[in-house]
Every structure is written in C-alpha cells, then in structure tokens.
Amino acid sequence: MEAVEFSGHARDMLQERNITLQWVQQAIESPDRTEVAADGNTHYIRAISEHGERFLRVVVNTRTTPKRVVTVFFDRRWGRKA
C-alpha cells in the first residue's frame, strides 16, 4: 500500500470498530466504488467478505502528503443504495 497516515480519530475507530489494517488496505487498493465528496476527500468503499459482506468506507484526504485516512466505518446505508 502506498504511504498513508492515520488521524487520531481514524486510529480510534479502527480499534473501537474492530477494523483491520488489511481491510483498509483492500479498500484503498481495490475498492468496489470510489466517491469524491464536496470537501475533496476521497471515499473508498469495499465489501468485506470476512465481515458479512458489509461495506467498509475509508475516507481519505488525498490532498495531503502522505495521504491521510480521516475515518473508517461500516456504511450500513451504502449497501441499500448499491
């Protein structure tokens, strides 16, 4: 995975939500979908088979060097939209 750093909030969310770095890496490197939000952050979305095919959303500020993971969460709403 290319170099990314994690905000304090993102690190907390990894631990609190039992999200592995491997899942974050999979979402960034091979997303099922990518969205660019109005604030310029890129959202990487990927179904995680080990977590019941729930969709992991990884929000990354791609304007920083290195890129900065802002937050990560399982997006319950996205599965209904897809």
MODELLER restraints for C-alpha pairs under 7 A, 6 or more apart:
rsr = mdl.restraints
at = mdl.atoms
rsr.add(forms.Gaussian(group=physical.xy_distance, feature=features.Distance(at['CA:1:A'], at['CA:25:A']), mean=6.38, stdev=0.5))
rsr.add(forms.Gaussian(group=physical.xy_distance, feature=features.Distance(at['CA:1:A'], at['CA:29:A']), mean=6.90, stdev=0.5))
rsr.add(forms.Gaussian(group=physical.xy_distance, feature=features.Distance(at['CA:3:A'], at['CA:66:A']), mean=5.99, stdev=0.5))
rsr.add(forms.Gaussian(group=physical.xy_distance, feature=features.Distance(at['CA:3:A'], at['CA:67:A']), mean=6.98, stdev=0.5))
rsr.add(forms.Gaussian(group=physical.xy_distance, feature=features.Distance(at['CA:4:A'], at['CA:66:A']), mean=5.35, stdev=0.5))
rsr.add(forms.Gaussian(group=physical.xy_distance, feature=features.Distance(at['CA:4:A'], at['CA:67:A']), mean=4.80, stdev=0.5))
rsr.add(forms.Gaussian(group=physical.xy_distance, feature=features.Distance(at['CA:4:A'], at['CA:68:A']), mean=5.52, stdev=0.5))
rsr.add(forms.Gaussian(group=physical.xy_distance, feature=features.Distance(at['CA:4:A'], at['CA:69:A']), mean=6.83, stdev=0.5))
rsr.add(forms.Gaussian(group=physical.xy_distance, feature=features.Distance(at['CA:5:A'], at['CA:66:A']), mean=6.51, stdev=0.5))
rsr.add(forms.Gaussian(group=physical.xy_distance, feature=features.Distance(at['CA:5:A'], at['CA:67:A']), mean=6.34, stdev=0.5))
rsr.add(forms.Gaussian(group=physical.xy_distance, feature=features.Distance(at['CA:5:A'], at['CA:68:A']), mean=4.84, stdev=0.5))
rsr.add(forms.Gaussian(group=physical.xy_distance, feature=features.Distance(at['CA:5:A'], at['CA:69:A']), mean=6.14, stdev=0.5))
rsr.add(forms.Gaussian(group=physical.xy_distance, feature=features.Distance(at['CA:6:A'], at['CA:68:A']), mean=5.59, stdev=0.5))
rsr.add(forms.Gaussian(group=physical.xy_distance, feature=features.Distance(at['CA:6:A'], at['CA:69:A']), mean=4.77, stdev=0.5))
rsr.add(forms.Gaussian(group=physical.xy_distance, feature=features.Distance(at['CA:6:A'], at['CA:70:A']), mean=6.62, stdev=0.5))
rsr.add(forms.Gaussian(group=physical.xy_distance, feature=features.Distance(at['CA:7:A'], at['CA:68:A']), mean=6.68, stdev=0.5))
rsr.add(forms.Gaussian(group=physical.xy_distance, feature=features.Distance(at['CA:7:A'], at['CA:69:A']), mean=6.10, stdev=0.5))
rsr.add(forms.Gaussian(group=physical.xy_distance, feature=features.Distance(at['CA:7:A'], at['CA:70:A']), mean=5.58, stdev=0.5))
rsr.add(forms.Gaussian(group=physical.xy_distance, feature=features.Distance(at['CA:9:A'], at['CA:70:A']), mean=7.00, stdev=0.5))
rsr.add(forms.Gaussian(group=physical.xy_distance, feature=features.Distance(at['CA:9:A'], at['CA:71:A']), mean=6.44, stdev=0.5))
rsr.add(forms.Gaussian(group=physical.xy_distance, feature=features.Distance(at['CA:10:A'], at['CA:69:A']), mean=6.45, stdev=0.5))
rsr.add(forms.Gaussian(group=physical.xy_distance, feature=features.Distance(at['CA:10:A'], at['CA:70:A']), mean=5.59, stdev=0.5))
rsr.add(forms.Gaussian(group=physical.xy_distance, feature=features.Distance(at['CA:10:A'], at['CA:71:A']), mean=4.34, stdev=0.5))
rsr.add(forms.Gaussian(group=physical.xy_distance, feature=features.Distance(at['CA:10:A'], at['CA:72:A']), mean=6.10, stdev=0.5))
rsr.add(forms.Gaussian(group=physical.xy_distance, feature=features.Distance(at['CA:13:A'], at['CA:71:A']), mean=6.95, stdev=0.5))
rsr.add(forms.Gaussian(group=physical.xy_distance, feature=features.Distance(at['CA:13:A'], at['CA:72:A']), mean=6.44, stdev=0.5))
rsr.add(forms.Gaussian(group=physical.xy_distance, feature=features.Distance(at['CA:14:A'], at['CA:20:A']), mean=6.63, stdev=0.5))
rsr.add(forms.Gaussian(group=physical.xy_distance, feature=features.Distance(at['CA:14:A'], at['CA:72:A']), mean=6.96, stdev=0.5))
rsr.add(forms.Gaussian(group=physical.xy_distance, feature=features.Distance(at['CA:24:A'], at['CA:58:A']), mean=6.71, stdev=0.5))
rsr.add(forms.Gaussian(group=physical.xy_distance, feature=features.Distance(at['CA:27:A'], at['CA:44:A']), mean=5.76, stdev=0.5))
rsr.add(forms.Gaussian(group=physical.xy_distance, feature=features.Distance(at['CA:27:A'], at['CA:45:A']), mean=5.94, stdev=0.5))
rsr.add(forms.Gaussian(group=physical.xy_distance, feature=features.Distance(at['CA:27:A'], at['CA:46:A']), mean=5.14, stdev=0.5))
rsr.add(forms.Gaussian(group=physical.xy_distance, feature=features.Distance(at['CA:27:A'], at['CA:58:A']), mean=6.94, stdev=0.5))
rsr.add(forms.Gaussian(group=physical.xy_distance, feature=features.Distance(at['CA:28:A'], at['CA:44:A']), mean=5.76, stdev=0.5))
rsr.add(forms.Gaussian(group=physical.xy_distance, feature=features.Distance(at['CA:31:A'], at['CA:44:A']), mean=5.67, stdev=0.5))
rsr.add(forms.Gaussian(group=physical.xy_distance, feature=features.Distance(at['CA:31:A'], at['CA:45:A']), mean=5.42, stdev=0.5))
rsr.add(forms.Gaussian(group=physical.xy_distance, feature=features.Distance(at['CA:31:A'], at['CA:46:A']), mean=4.95, stdev=0.5))
rsr.add(forms.Gaussian(group=physical.xy_distance, feature=features.Distance(at['CA:32:A'], at['CA:45:A']), mean=5.78, stdev=0.5))
rsr.add(forms.Gaussian(group=physical.xy_distance, feature=features.Distance(at['CA:32:A'], at['CA:46:A']), mean=4.83, stdev=0.5))
rsr.add(forms.Gaussian(group=physical.xy_distance, feature=features.Distance(at['CA:33:A'], at['CA:44:A']), mean=6.23, stdev=0.5))
rsr.add(forms.Gaussian(group=physical.xy_distance, feature=features.Distance(at['CA:33:A'], at['CA:45:A']), mean=5.21, stdev=0.5))
rsr.add(forms.Gaussian(group=physical.xy_distance, feature=features.Distance(at['CA:33:A'], at['CA:46:A']), mean=6.74, stdev=0.5))
rsr.add(forms.Gaussian(group=physical.xy_distance, feature=features.Distance(at['CA:34:A'], at['CA:42:A']), mean=6.93, stdev=0.5))
rsr.add(forms.Gaussian(group=physical.xy_distance, feature=features.Distance(at['CA:34:A'], at['CA:43:A']), mean=5.61, stdev=0.5))
rsr.add(forms.Gaussian(group=physical.xy_distance, feature=features.Distance(at['CA:34:A'], at['CA:44:A']), mean=4.80, stdev=0.5))
rsr.add(forms.Gaussian(group=physical.xy_distance, feature=features.Distance(at['CA:34:A'], at['CA:45:A']), mean=6.16, stdev=0.5))
rsr.add(forms.Gaussian(group=physical.xy_distance, feature=features.Distance(at['CA:35:A'], at['CA:42:A']), mean=5.78, stdev=0.5))
rsr.add(forms.Gaussian(group=physical.xy_distance, feature=features.Distance(at['CA:35:A'], at['CA:43:A']), mean=5.04, stdev=0.5))
rsr.add(forms.Gaussian(group=physical.xy_distance, feature=features.Distance(at['CA:35:A'], at['CA:44:A']), mean=6.74, stdev=0.5))
rsr.add(forms.Gaussian(group=physical.xy_distance, feature=features.Distance(at['CA:36:A'], at['CA:42:A']), mean=4.53, stdev=0.5))
rsr.add(forms.Gaussian(group=physical.xy_distance, feature=features.Distance(at['CA:36:A'], at['CA:43:A']), mean=6.15, stdev=0.5))
rsr.add(forms.Gaussian(group=physical.xy_distance, feature=features.Distance(at['CA:41:A'], at['CA:59:A']), mean=6.49, stdev=0.5))
rsr.add(forms.Gaussian(group=physical.xy_distance, feature=features.Distance(at['CA:41:A'], at['CA:60:A']), mean=5.56, stdev=0.5))
rsr.add(forms.Gaussian(group=physical.xy_distance, feature=features.Distance(at['CA:41:A'], at['CA:61:A']), mean=4.73, stdev=0.5))
rsr.add(forms.Gaussian(group=physical.xy_distance, feature=features.Distance(at['CA:41:A'], at['CA:62:A']), mean=6.39, stdev=0.5))
rsr.add(forms.Gaussian(group=physical.xy_distance, feature=features.Distance(at['CA:42:A'], at['CA:59:A']), mean=5.81, stdev=0.5))
rsr.add(forms.Gaussian(group=physical.xy_distance, feature=features.Distance(at['CA:42:A'], at['CA:60:A']), mean=5.24, stdev=0.5))
rsr.add(forms.Gaussian(group=physical.xy_distance, feature=features.Distance(at['CA:42:A'], at['CA:61:A']), mean=6.40, stdev=0.5))
rsr.add(forms.Gaussian(group=physical.xy_distance, feature=features.Distance(at['CA:42:A'], at['CA:62:A']), mean=6.66, stdev=0.5))
rsr.add(forms.Gaussian(group=physical.xy_distance, feature=features.Distance(at['CA:43:A'], at['CA:57:A']), mean=6.32, stdev=0.5))
rsr.add(forms.Gaussian(group=physical.xy_distance, feature=features.Distance(at['CA:43:A'], at['CA:58:A']), mean=5.59, stdev=0.5))
rsr.add(forms.Gaussian(group=physical.xy_distance, feature=features.Distance(at['CA:43:A'], at['CA:59:A']), mean=4.53, stdev=0.5))
rsr.add(forms.Gaussian(group=physical.xy_distance, feature=features.Distance(at['CA:43:A'], at['CA:60:A']), mean=6.31, stdev=0.5))
rsr.add(forms.Gaussian(group=physical.xy_distance, feature=features.Distance(at['CA:44:A'], at['CA:57:A']), mean=5.63, stdev=0.5))
rsr.add(forms.Gaussian(group=physical.xy_distance, feature=features.Distance(at['CA:44:A'], at['CA:58:A']), mean=5.11, stdev=0.5))
rsr.add(forms.Gaussian(group=physical.xy_distance, feature=features.Distance(at['CA:44:A'], at['CA:59:A']), mean=6.46, stdev=0.5))
rsr.add(forms.Gaussian(group=physical.xy_distance, feature=features.Distance(at['CA:45:A'], at['CA:55:A']), mean=6.30, stdev=0.5))
rsr.add(forms.Gaussian(group=physical.xy_distance, feature=features.Distance(at['CA:45:A'], at['CA:56:A']), mean=5.53, stdev=0.5))
rsr.add(forms.Gaussian(group=physical.xy_distance, feature=features.Distance(at['CA:45:A'], at['CA:57:A']), mean=4.58, stdev=0.5))
rsr.add(forms.Gaussian(group=physical.xy_distance, feature=features.Distance(at['CA:45:A'], at['CA:58:A']), mean=6.48, stdev=0.5))
rsr.add(forms.Gaussian(group=physical.xy_distance, feature=features.Distance(at['CA:46:A'], at['CA:55:A']), mean=5.31, stdev=0.5))
rsr.add(forms.Gaussian(group=physical.xy_distance, feature=features.Distance(at['CA:46:A'], at['CA:56:A']), mean=5.36, stdev=0.5))
rsr.add(forms.Gaussian(group=physical.xy_distance, feature=features.Distance(at['CA:46:A'], at['CA:57:A']), mean=6.82, stdev=0.5))
rsr.add(forms.Gaussian(group=physical.xy_distance, feature=features.Distance(at['CA:47:A'], at['CA:53:A']), mean=4.97, stdev=0.5))
rsr.add(forms.Gaussian(group=physical.xy_distance, feature=features.Distance(at['CA:47:A'], at['CA:54:A']), mean=5.36, stdev=0.5))
rsr.add(forms.Gaussian(group=physical.xy_distance, feature=features.Distance(at['CA:47:A'], at['CA:55:A']), mean=4.28, stdev=0.5))
rsr.add(forms.Gaussian(group=physical.xy_distance, feature=features.Distance(at['CA:47:A'], at['CA:56:A']), mean=6.17, stdev=0.5))
rsr.add(forms.Gaussian(group=physical.xy_distance, feature=features.Distance(at['CA:48:A'], at['CA:54:A']), mean=5.70, stdev=0.5))
rsr.add(forms.Gaussian(group=physical.xy_distance, feature=features.Distance(at['CA:48:A'], at['CA:55:A']), mean=6.17, stdev=0.5))
rsr.add(forms.Gaussian(group=physical.xy_distance, feature=features.Distance(at['CA:48:A'], at['CA:56:A']), mean=6.69, stdev=0.5))
rsr.add(forms.Gaussian(group=physical.xy_distance, feature=features.Distance(at['CA:54:A'], at['CA:74:A']), mean=6.51, stdev=0.5))
rsr.add(forms.Gaussian(group=physical.xy_distance, feature=features.Distance(at['CA:55:A'], at['CA:74:A']), mean=5.47, stdev=0.5))
rsr.add(forms.Gaussian(group=physical.xy_distance, feature=features.Distance(at['CA:55:A'], at['CA:75:A']), mean=5.58, stdev=0.5))
rsr.add(forms.Gaussian(group=physical.xy_distance, feature=features.Distance(at['CA:55:A'], at['CA:79:A']), mean=6.58, stdev=0.5))
rsr.add(forms.Gaussian(group=physical.xy_distance, feature=features.Distance(at['CA:56:A'], at['CA:73:A']), mean=5.74, stdev=0.5))
rsr.add(forms.Gaussian(group=physical.xy_distance, feature=features.Distance(at['CA:56:A'], at['CA:74:A']), mean=4.41, stdev=0.5))
rsr.add(forms.Gaussian(group=physical.xy_distance, feature=features.Distance(at['CA:56:A'], at['CA:75:A']), mean=6.02, stdev=0.5))
rsr.add(forms.Gaussian(group=physical.xy_distance, feature=features.Distance(at['CA:57:A'], at['CA:72:A']), mean=5.66, stdev=0.5))
rsr.add(forms.Gaussian(group=physical.xy_distance, feature=features.Distance(at['CA:57:A'], at['CA:73:A']), mean=5.45, stdev=0.5))
rsr.add(forms.Gaussian(group=physical.xy_distance, feature=features.Distance(at['CA:57:A'], at['CA:74:A']), mean=5.97, stdev=0.5))
rsr.add(forms.Gaussian(group=physical.xy_distance, feature=features.Distance(at['CA:57:A'], at['CA:75:A']), mean=6.09, stdev=0.5))
rsr.add(forms.Gaussian(group=physical.xy_distance, feature=features.Distance(at['CA:58:A'], at['CA:71:A']), mean=6.16, stdev=0.5))
rsr.add(forms.Gaussian(group=physical.xy_distance, feature=features.Distance(at['CA:58:A'], at['CA:72:A']), mean=4.56, stdev=0.5))
rsr.add(forms.Gaussian(group=physical.xy_distance, feature=features.Distance(at['CA:58:A'], at['CA:73:A']), mean=6.80, stdev=0.5))
rsr.add(forms.Gaussian(group=physical.xy_distance, feature=features.Distance(at['CA:59:A'], at['CA:69:A']), mean=5.89, stdev=0.5))
rsr.add(forms.Gaussian(group=physical.xy_distance, feature=features.Distance(at['CA:59:A'], at['CA:70:A']), mean=5.50, stdev=0.5))
rsr.add(forms.Gaussian(group=physical.xy_distance, feature=features.Distance(at['CA:59:A'], at['CA:71:A']), mean=5.40, stdev=0.5))
rsr.add(forms.Gaussian(group=physical.xy_distance, feature=features.Distance(at['CA:59:A'], at['CA:72:A']), mean=6.25, stdev=0.5))
rsr.add(forms.Gaussian(group=physical.xy_distance, feature=features.Distance(at['CA:60:A'], at['CA:67:A']), mean=6.71, stdev=0.5))
rsr.add(forms.Gaussian(group=physical.xy_distance, feature=features.Distance(at['CA:60:A'], at['CA:68:A']), mean=5.51, stdev=0.5))
rsr.add(forms.Gaussian(group=physical.xy_distance, feature=features.Distance(at['CA:60:A'], at['CA:69:A']), mean=4.37, stdev=0.5))
rsr.add(forms.Gaussian(group=physical.xy_distance, feature=features.Distance(at['CA:60:A'], at['CA:70:A']), mean=5.49, stdev=0.5))
rsr.add(forms.Gaussian(group=physical.xy_distance, feature=features.Distance(at['CA:61:A'], at['CA:67:A']), mean=5.84, stdev=0.5))
rsr.add(forms.Gaussian(group=physical.xy_distance, feature=features.Distance(at['CA:61:A'], at['CA:68:A']), mean=5.13, stdev=0.5))
rsr.add(forms.Gaussian(group=physical.xy_distance, feature=features.Distance(at['CA:61:A'], at['CA:69:A']), mean=6.33, stdev=0.5))
rsr.add(forms.Gaussian(group=physical.xy_distance, feature=features.Distance(at['CA:61:A'], at['CA:70:A']), mean=6.61, stdev=0.5))
rsr.add(forms.Gaussian(group=physical.xy_distance, feature=features.Distance(at['CA:62:A'], at['CA:68:A']), mean=6.71, stdev=0.5))
